[in-house]
Amino acid sequence: MNAQPCRLYLITPPKLDAAAFADTLAQTLDAGDVACLQLRLKDSDADSLRRTIDILRPVAQERDVAFILNDDPIIAAETGCDGVHVGQQDAPYAEARAAVGPDAIVGVTCHDSRHLAMEAAEAGADYVAFGAFFATGTKQPKARTEPEILNWWSEIMTVPCVAIGGITTGNARPLVEAGADFLAVVAGVWDHDRGPAAAVQAFNEIFQAG
C-alpha cells in the first residue's frame, strides 16, 4: 500500500462561466487539501478556453494547486498550465510531452487496461488514470473498472495512479483502501448536498482516516 495518503484530484464542472466560477473555486480550494485541478471543457473553442485558463489558473496556482488542462498540450504549454491530461483518443503521450516539456505533468487515461497503463508509465507519464469505477453522468465511460486494479498497480509500480468515475464521499473509501494515490472527482464535489467546500473537507477526512 502507499506510504503517502490519498489526495483529491479535482475536475471542473463540464460547463462553467469562468468569471462567476472563480470565487466558488477559491472557496473550494481553501476548504482543504487539493492536489490539482483539471480544467475539462469539452465544448469550448480555443479562444474561450484560453480566457478561462487566464482566469482560473492563478486561483489554483496561488494555492499551490497544480493546474492541469484536459486534452490540449499545445494550449497547456502556451498558457502556463502545470501540465496536461490526455486520453487514448487525444494526443499521444510522446506528442504531449514534447509540447509541454520535461518538467510539466503529463497524465494518461488508461481505462481498465493494465497494458495501456504499463506502456504509459514506461514512456514517462507522471500518473495513470483508471476508471470508471462507478456510474457517472459527467461523461460516457469507455470501461467499468474494479478496485483490484489499484491494488495490483500500487504493489508493482511507483508511478501514481488516479481513480476516476462517479466517485463520491459515499463510495470513495474502497478506492482509497485499494491503493489509489488520487481520486478524481467532478460531481461528487460540485454537486455535493452541502456544497463543494464541505465535500473537499469530507474527502480529506476519508483520506486522513486511511
C-alpha positions as CSV (number, residue, x, y, z in Angstrom):
1,M,0.0,0.0,0.0
2,N,1.0,3.6,-0.4
3,A,3.1,5.4,2.2
4,Q,1.5,8.7,1.4
5,P,-2.2,9.4,1.9
6,C,-4.5,9.6,-1.0
7,R,-5.3,13.2,-2.2
8,L,-8.0,14.9,-4.2
9,Y,-7.7,15.5,-7.9
10,L,-10.5,18.0,-8.6
11,I,-12.0,18.3,-12.1
12,T,-14.0,21.4,-13.1
13,P,-17.8,21.1,-13.9
14,P,-18.4,20.3,-17.6
15,K,-19.9,23.8,-18.1
16,L,-18.9,27.0,-16.3
17,D,-18.7,30.8,-16.6
18,A,-15.1,31.4,-15.6
19,A,-15.6,34.9,-14.0
20,A,-18.6,33.7,-11.9
21,F,-16.9,30.4,-11.1
22,A,-13.6,31.8,-9.8
23,D,-14.9,32.7,-6.4
24,T,-16.5,29.3,-5.9
25,L,-13.3,27.7,-7.0
26,A,-11.3,29.8,-4.5
27,Q,-13.6,28.9,-1.6
28,T,-13.5,25.2,-2.6
29,L,-9.7,25.1,-2.8
30,D,-9.4,26.9,0.5
31,A,-11.6,24.3,2.3
32,G,-8.9,21.6,2.4
33,D,-6.0,19.8,0.6
34,V,-6.4,19.6,-3.1
35,A,-3.5,18.2,-5.2
36,C,-4.5,19.5,-8.6
37,L,-7.3,21.0,-10.6
38,Q,-8.1,19.8,-14.1
39,L,-9.9,22.1,-16.5
40,R,-12.0,19.9,-18.7
41,L,-14.3,21.9,-21.0
42,K,-15.0,19.6,-24.0
43,D,-17.2,22.1,-26.0
44,S,-15.0,25.2,-25.6
45,D,-13.3,26.8,-28.5
46,A,-9.6,27.7,-28.3
47,D,-10.1,31.4,-27.6
48,S,-12.6,31.0,-24.8
49,L,-10.5,28.1,-23.4
50,R,-7.5,30.5,-23.1
51,R,-9.7,33.1,-21.4
52,T,-10.9,30.6,-18.9
53,I,-7.4,29.4,-18.2
54,D,-6.3,33.0,-17.6
55,I,-9.0,33.5,-15.0
56,L,-8.8,30.1,-13.2
57,R,-5.2,29.1,-13.4
58,P,-4.0,31.8,-11.0
59,V,-6.7,30.8,-8.5
60,A,-5.2,27.3,-8.4
61,Q,-1.5,28.1,-8.6
62,E,-1.7,30.8,-5.9
63,R,-2.8,28.0,-3.6
64,D,-0.1,25.6,-4.7
65,V,-2.7,23.5,-6.6
66,A,-1.4,22.2,-9.9
67,F,-3.4,23.4,-12.8
68,I,-3.9,20.6,-15.5
69,L,-5.6,21.1,-18.9
70,N,-7.5,18.3,-20.4
71,D,-6.7,17.2,-23.9
72,D,-4.7,20.1,-25.4
73,P,-1.0,20.1,-24.7
74,I,-0.3,23.0,-27.1
75,I,-2.7,25.3,-25.3
76,A,-1.5,24.0,-21.9
77,A,2.1,25.0,-22.8
78,E,1.1,28.4,-24.2
79,T,-0.9,29.4,-21.2
80,G,1.3,28.4,-18.3
81,C,-0.6,25.4,-17.2
82,D,1.3,22.9,-14.9
83,G,0.5,20.1,-17.2
84,V,-1.9,18.2,-19.4
85,H,-4.1,15.1,-19.2
86,V,-4.5,13.1,-22.4
87,G,-7.0,10.3,-23.2
88,Q,-6.5,7.4,-25.5
89,Q,-8.2,9.4,-28.3
90,D,-6.2,12.6,-27.7
91,A,-2.6,13.4,-28.4
92,P,-0.2,10.5,-27.8
93,Y,2.0,10.7,-24.7
94,A,5.2,11.5,-26.6
95,E,3.5,14.3,-28.5
96,A,2.0,15.7,-25.3
97,R,5.4,15.5,-23.5
98,A,7.1,17.3,-26.4
99,A,4.6,20.1,-26.3
100,V,4.7,20.8,-22.5
101,G,8.3,20.0,-21.8
102,P,10.2,17.7,-19.4
103,D,9.1,19.4,-16.2
104,A,5.4,19.6,-16.8
105,I,2.9,17.0,-15.6
106,V,1.5,14.6,-18.2
107,G,-1.2,12.1,-17.1
108,V,-2.7,9.4,-19.3
109,T,-6.2,7.8,-19.2
110,C,-5.9,4.0,-19.3
111,H,-9.5,3.0,-18.6
112,D,-9.3,-0.6,-17.3
113,S,-6.2,-1.6,-19.2
114,R,-3.1,-2.8,-17.4
115,H,-1.3,-2.9,-20.7
116,L,-2.0,0.7,-21.5
117,A,-1.0,1.8,-18.0
118,M,2.3,-0.1,-18.2
119,E,3.0,1.5,-21.6
120,A,2.3,5.0,-20.3
121,A,4.4,4.5,-17.2
122,E,7.3,3.1,-19.1
123,A,7.1,6.1,-21.6
124,G,7.4,8.5,-18.7
125,A,3.8,9.5,-17.7
126,D,3.6,11.3,-14.3
127,Y,0.4,9.4,-13.5
128,V,-2.0,6.9,-15.0
129,A,-5.8,7.1,-14.6
130,F,-8.1,4.1,-14.2
131,G,-11.9,4.2,-14.4
132,A,-14.8,4.5,-14.4
133,F,-15.2,2.8,-11.1
134,F,-18.9,3.8,-10.7
135,A,-21.7,5.1,-12.8
136,T,-21.1,8.7,-13.8
137,G,-23.2,11.3,-15.5
138,T,-20.2,13.5,-16.4
139,K,-19.2,11.5,-19.5
140,Q,-19.9,8.2,-21.1
141,P,-17.2,5.9,-19.7
142,K,-15.3,3.6,-22.1
143,A,-15.0,0.9,-19.4
144,R,-16.1,-0.1,-15.9
145,T,-13.2,-0.8,-13.6
146,E,-12.8,-2.8,-10.4
147,P,-10.8,-1.6,-7.4
148,E,-8.5,-4.6,-7.6
149,I,-6.6,-2.9,-10.5
150,L,-5.5,-0.2,-7.9
151,N,-4.2,-2.9,-5.6
152,W,-2.2,-4.5,-8.4
153,W,-0.8,-1.2,-9.6
154,S,0.2,0.1,-6.2
155,E,2.0,-3.2,-5.4
156,I,4.2,-3.2,-8.5
157,M,4.6,0.4,-9.7
158,T,5.8,3.7,-8.2
159,V,4.1,5.9,-10.8
160,P,1.0,7.3,-9.1
161,C,-2.5,6.1,-10.1
162,V,-5.7,8.2,-10.3
163,A,-9.1,6.6,-9.8
164,I,-11.9,8.3,-11.7
165,G,-15.6,7.9,-12.5
166,G,-18.7,8.5,-10.3
167,I,-16.6,8.9,-7.1
168,T,-18.4,10.5,-4.1
169,T,-17.8,10.7,-0.4
170,G,-20.1,7.8,0.0
171,N,-18.2,5.3,-2.2
172,A,-14.6,6.6,-2.0
173,R,-13.3,4.5,0.8
174,P,-12.8,1.2,-1.0
175,L,-10.7,3.0,-3.7
176,V,-8.5,4.7,-1.0
177,E,-8.1,1.3,0.7
178,A,-7.2,-0.3,-2.6
179,G,-4.2,2.0,-3.1
180,A,-5.4,5.0,-5.2
181,D,-2.9,7.9,-5.0
182,F,-5.5,10.4,-6.1
183,L,-9.3,10.4,-6.5
184,A,-10.5,12.4,-9.5
185,V,-13.9,13.9,-8.7
186,V,-16.3,16.1,-10.6
187,A,-20.0,15.9,-9.5
188,G,-19.0,14.4,-6.1
189,V,-17.7,17.8,-5.2
190,W,-19.6,20.4,-7.2
191,D,-23.0,18.7,-6.7
192,H,-22.5,17.7,-3.0
193,D,-25.6,18.3,-1.0
194,R,-23.7,20.5,1.5
195,G,-21.7,22.3,-1.2
196,P,-18.2,21.9,-2.7
197,A,-16.3,23.2,0.3
198,A,-17.9,20.7,2.6
199,A,-17.2,17.9,0.0
200,V,-13.5,18.8,0.0
201,Q,-13.4,18.7,3.8
202,A,-15.2,15.3,3.8
203,F,-12.9,13.8,1.2
204,N,-9.9,14.9,3.3
205,E,-11.4,13.3,6.4
206,I,-11.6,10.0,4.4
207,F,-8.0,10.3,3.3
208,Q,-6.7,11.1,6.8
209,A,-8.6,8.1,8.2
210,G,-6.6,5.9,5.7
